[in-house]
């Protein structure tokens, strides 16, 4: 697999892991809404400065976009752990907020 193909696959992986569409990532880095689509579909390849900007936006190191892994099933194990931690934290926050709201409602019914 060529370096550019590795880059494209990794870009797509990290973009999806960040929960961004091609259009959203394009806009976040200050390009037209089709820019990432053009990269992922092999029509363009970004300049080094743009690679740095993409990596910064995705909160990864630029070199991670060029790492080749042996299997897509075990790709970026350390990032999977980080994603799981982030998702767990988000779920905890949401559940805490929901629980607080529910308790407030019940207390209001009893005392007011």
Backbone as CSV, one residue per row, in Angstrom:
resi,resn,N_x,N_y,N_z,CA_x,CA_y,CA_z,C_x,C_y,C_z
1,UNK,0.852,-1.169,0.000,0.000,0.000,0.000,0.904,1.240,0.000
2,UNK,0.549,2.207,-0.804,1.361,3.422,-0.912,1.175,4.320,0.308
3,UNK,2.108,5.218,0.500,2.043,6.169,1.610,0.772,7.002,1.531
4,UNK,0.408,7.387,0.320,-0.810,8.185,0.168,-2.066,7.387,0.537
5,UNK,-2.076,6.108,0.189,-3.226,5.268,0.550,-3.312,5.091,2.059
6,UNK,-2.171,4.888,2.685,-2.136,4.770,4.146,-2.679,6.053,4.760
7,UNK,-2.215,7.185,4.252,-2.678,8.484,4.755,-4.194,8.591,4.621
8,UNK,-4.727,8.261,3.454,-6.172,8.391,3.218,-6.976,7.499,4.166
9,UNK,-6.528,6.250,4.329,-7.239,5.336,5.230,-7.203,5.860,6.659
10,UNK,-6.022,6.330,7.085,-5.897,6.845,8.446,-6.700,8.121,8.640
11,UNK,-6.699,8.985,7.650,-7.493,10.211,7.723,-8.963,9.863,7.934
12,UNK,-9.453,8.946,7.156,-10.857,8.540,7.265,-11.135,7.950,8.655
13,UNK,-10.226,7.088,9.124,-10.395,6.467,10.436,-10.472,7.525,11.545
14,UNK,-9.475,8.413,11.577,-9.423,9.418,12.633,-10.564,10.427,12.514
15,UNK,-10.962,10.760,11.302,-12.084,11.688,11.107,-13.352,11.087,11.690
16,UNK,-13.601,9.809,11.362,-14.797,9.150,11.881,-14.721,8.983,13.393
17,UNK,-13.521,8.654,13.893,-13.344,8.499,15.342,-13.646,9.807,16.063
18,UNK,-13.375,10.919,15.404,-13.654,12.238,15.988,-15.123,12.632,15.812
19,UNK,-15.866,11.814,15.095,-17.285,12.098,14.891,-17.551,13.210,13.901
20,UNK,-16.632,13.386,12.953,-16.772,14.466,11.971,-17.089,13.917,10.589
21,UNK,-17.916,14.631,9.863,-18.136,14.314,8.455,-16.994,14.922,7.651
22,UNK,-16.907,14.538,6.406,-15.896,15.132,5.531,-16.098,16.641,5.440
23,UNK,-17.332,17.050,5.327,-17.639,18.473,5.205,-17.258,19.235,6.471
24,UNK,-17.575,18.650,7.634,-17.268,19.320,8.899,-15.768,19.503,9.080
25,UNK,-14.992,18.458,8.782,-13.543,18.574,8.920,-13.000,19.602,7.937
26,UNK,-13.504,19.584,6.720,-13.072,20.569,5.719,-13.273,21.989,6.230
27,UNK,-14.431,22.242,6.779,-14.745,23.579,7.274,-13.909,23.942,8.495
28,UNK,-13.671,22.972,9.393,-12.880,23.244,10.595,-11.437,23.631,10.264
29,UNK,-10.915,23.117,9.151,-9.536,23.463,8.783,-9.490,24.641,7.820
30,UNK,-10.654,25.199,7.523,-10.697,26.423,6.728,-10.689,26.226,5.225
31,UNK,-11.109,25.056,4.778,-11.176,24.793,3.340,-12.629,24.639,2.919
32,UNK,-12.843,24.599,1.605,-14.186,24.391,1.082,-14.730,23.048,1.537
33,UNK,-16.038,22.907,1.580,-16.676,21.735,2.167,-16.346,20.406,1.480
34,UNK,-15.776,20.437,0.275,-15.455,19.183,-0.422,-13.977,18.792,-0.306
35,UNK,-13.184,19.571,0.395,-11.735,19.345,0.411,-11.357,17.955,0.940
36,UNK,-11.891,17.552,2.068,-11.560,16.241,2.644,-12.103,15.126,1.755
37,UNK,-13.267,15.329,1.165,-13.807,14.348,0.221,-12.827,14.134,-0.922
38,UNK,-12.266,15.215,-1.430,-11.311,15.126,-2.543,-10.029,14.404,-2.128
39,UNK,-9.604,14.587,-0.889,-8.417,13.872,-0.411,-8.729,12.386,-0.270
40,UNK,-9.823,12.073,0.412,-10.166,10.673,0.659,-10.506,9.917,-0.622
41,UNK,-10.934,10.628,-1.659,-11.280,9.970,-2.924,-10.144,10.051,-3.947
42,UNK,-8.934,10.388,-3.482,-7.714,10.350,-4.296,-7.580,11.476,-5.327
43,UNK,-8.351,12.528,-5.222,-8.243,13.621,-6.184,-7.226,14.680,-5.774
44,UNK,-6.952,14.768,-4.474,-6.004,15.756,-3.963,-5.162,15.111,-2.877
45,UNK,-4.030,15.743,-2.599,-3.215,15.366,-1.449,-2.762,16.659,-0.777
46,UNK,-2.905,16.747,0.545,-2.634,18.017,1.232,-1.151,18.357,1.345
47,UNK,-0.887,19.650,1.459,0.458,20.157,1.713,0.836,19.830,3.164
48,UNK,2.129,19.835,3.470,2.552,19.553,4.854,1.870,20.442,5.901
49,UNK,1.702,21.725,5.596,1.051,22.623,6.554,-0.399,22.203,6.807
50,UNK,-1.043,21.720,5.753,-2.435,21.299,5.883,-2.519,19.992,6.662
51,UNK,-1.545,19.118,6.469,-1.502,17.869,7.241,-1.394,18.195,8.727
52,UNK,-0.541,19.164,9.063,-0.412,19.588,10.461,-1.737,20.117,10.995
53,UNK,-2.434,20.899,10.199,-3.722,21.470,10.598,-4.777,20.381,10.788
54,UNK,-4.792,19.411,9.878,-5.732,18.292,9.998,-5.462,17.530,11.293
55,UNK,-4.193,17.209,11.529,-3.832,16.457,12.733,-4.211,17.221,13.999
56,UNK,-3.929,18.506,14.011,-4.279,19.331,15.172,-5.784,19.315,15.410
57,UNK,-6.553,19.435,14.349,-8.010,19.428,14.457,-8.519,18.083,14.968
58,UNK,-7.869,16.996,14.529,-8.273,15.657,14.960,-7.649,15.255,16.295
59,UNK,-6.815,16.144,16.849,-6.148,15.916,18.130,-5.264,14.666,18.111
60,UNK,-4.472,14.573,17.046,-3.499,13.496,16.902,-2.179,14.100,16.443
61,UNK,-1.145,13.301,16.448,0.146,13.725,15.918,0.121,13.533,14.402
62,UNK,0.728,14.424,13.636,0.723,14.275,12.175,1.246,12.915,11.704
63,UNK,2.251,12.387,12.382,2.814,11.100,11.992,1.832,9.948,12.072
64,UNK,0.815,10.078,12.923,-0.186,9.021,13.039,-0.965,8.837,11.737
65,UNK,-1.023,9.862,10.937,-1.726,9.755,9.659,-0.950,8.908,8.642
66,UNK,0.308,8.608,8.963,1.151,7.854,8.030,1.537,6.476,8.560
67,UNK,1.042,6.099,9.737,1.393,4.811,10.323,0.637,3.682,9.639
68,UNK,1.379,2.658,9.259,0.749,1.494,8.636,0.585,0.409,9.689
69,UNK,-0.601,-0.119,9.793,-0.892,-1.202,10.726,-1.143,-2.471,9.927
70,UNK,-0.944,-3.606,10.577,-1.083,-4.877,9.875,-2.534,-5.289,9.649
71,UNK,-3.433,-4.817,10.481,-4.831,-5.191,10.358,-5.715,-4.027,10.737
72,UNK,-6.765,-3.815,9.995,-7.687,-2.739,10.348,-8.446,-3.072,11.623
73,UNK,-8.527,-4.366,11.970,-9.233,-4.753,13.188,-8.479,-4.356,14.451
74,UNK,-7.153,-4.243,14.374,-6.394,-3.848,15.560,-5.751,-2.479,15.380
75,UNK,-6.293,-1.685,14.472,-5.727,-0.385,14.142,-5.828,0.559,15.334
76,UNK,-4.722,1.189,15.640,-4.675,2.266,16.623,-5.234,1.869,17.985
77,UNK,-4.700,0.804,18.535,-5.181,0.300,19.822,-5.154,1.387,20.891
78,UNK,-4.069,2.146,20.975,-3.989,3.173,22.014,-5.080,4.225,21.822
79,UNK,-5.402,4.535,20.584,-6.460,5.516,20.349,-7.827,4.945,20.683
80,UNK,-7.998,3.644,20.508,-9.273,3.033,20.887,-9.480,3.175,22.385
81,UNK,-8.404,2.946,23.156,-8.516,3.088,24.605,-8.868,4.529,24.969
82,UNK,-8.246,5.478,24.292,-8.538,6.887,24.548,-9.986,7.208,24.175
83,UNK,-10.457,6.677,23.060,-11.838,6.910,22.643,-12.819,6.324,23.653
84,UNK,-12.510,5.133,24.150,-13.376,4.495,25.140,-13.429,5.337,26.406
85,UNK,-12.284,5.832,26.841,-12.235,6.686,28.030,-13.060,7.945,27.822
86,UNK,-12.895,8.587,26.667,-13.656,9.810,26.379,-15.151,9.538,26.343
87,UNK,-15.550,8.447,25.691,-16.973,8.110,25.631,-17.522,7.805,27.017
88,UNK,-16.750,7.080,27.819,-17.179,6.774,29.184,-17.391,8.046,29.984
89,UNK,-16.484,8.989,29.838,-16.620,10.264,30.554,-17.858,11.022,30.101
90,UNK,-18.110,11.030,28.805,-19.300,11.716,28.294,-20.574,11.057,28.799
91,UNK,-20.603,9.729,28.814,-21.779,9.000,29.307,-21.986,9.288,30.791
92,UNK,-20.897,9.284,31.558,-20.984,9.580,32.991,-21.576,10.969,33.221
93,UNK,-21.076,11.966,32.473,-21.588,13.335,32.622,-23.084,13.392,32.326
94,UNK,-23.475,12.756,31.237,-24.885,12.784,30.833,-25.764,12.095,31.877
95,UNK,-25.324,10.945,32.351,-26.103,10.239,33.365,-26.186,11.043,34.659
96,UNK,-25.097,11.695,35.037,-25.099,12.529,36.240,-26.100,13.674,36.107
97,UNK,-26.098,14.316,34.938,-27.028,15.414,34.696,-28.470,14.909,34.746
98,UNK,-28.727,13.775,34.089,-30.076,13.214,34.078,-30.535,12.837,35.492
99,UNK,-29.634,12.245,36.255,-29.963,11.854,37.622,-30.254,13.083,38.478
100,UNK,-29.444,14.106,38.324,-29.647,15.347,39.083,-31.014,15.951,38.749
101,UNK,-31.356,15.995,37.470,-32.646,16.551,37.053,-33.800,15.729,37.614
102,UNK,-33.658,14.417,37.586,-34.718,13.530,38.079,-34.916,13.704,39.585
103,UNK,-33.818,13.778,40.325,-33.898,13.970,41.775,-34.537,15.316,42.090
104,UNK,-34.143,16.359,41.365,-34.709,17.688,41.563,-36.212,17.667,41.326
105,UNK,-36.653,16.972,40.268,-38.086,16.866,39.988,-38.823,16.181,41.133
106,UNK,-38.292,15.080,41.619,-38.957,14.316,42.677,-38.994,15.106,43.981
107,UNK,-37.909,15.786,44.308,-37.866,16.589,45.528,-38.892,17.727,45.427
108,UNK,-38.977,18.331,44.260,-39.947,19.416,44.059,-41.368,18.935,44.259
109,UNK,-41.665,17.735,43.821,-43.019,17.172,43.979,-43.342,16.962,45.447
110,UNK,-42.363,16.524,46.220,-42.599,16.202,47.625,-42.721,17.470,48.477
111,UNK,-41.884,18.463,48.224,-41.822,19.630,49.096,-42.555,20.858,48.592
112,UNK,-43.001,20.846,47.356,-43.651,22.066,46.834,-44.994,21.784,46.287
